[in-house]
Amino acid sequence: MMALVYFERQSKTVSANAGNNLRLLAKKNGVQIYHGIDKLLNCRGNGLCGTCMVEVFPAKPEFVSPPTAMEEKKLKNYNNPNLRLACQVKVHGPMRVKTYPVELYASSTTSAPPVTL
């Protein structure tokens, strides 16, 4: 089954096969999910660093894999059920993805006010 994945910040829609990994799908299609130094310093898709945090909005809940234990641990301090680690997400249907929610990432790493793009 083919599914369309819309990357909101990039205004880009790509096709995915059921079970595709969201991080690899983004990389394959030139969609940047890392920002700043995280482009170089990340765990390469092992769910350890949290730098591939995205917001996922599936058309239906079953169109995205359930959160892994690693995701639940990394994202437990955020009050947003749509936050996921792209490296842990399996695509099973159409969805909209908001890459690098900078306002959330910044608020977790500094006491400076959040920046929105």
Secondary structure, 3 states (H helix, E strand, C coil): CEEEEEECCCCEEEEEECCCEHHHHHHHCCCCCCCHHHHCCCCCCCCCCCCCEEEEEECCHHHECCCCHHHHHHHCCCCCCCEEEHHHCEECCCEEEEECCHHHHHHHHCCCCCCCC
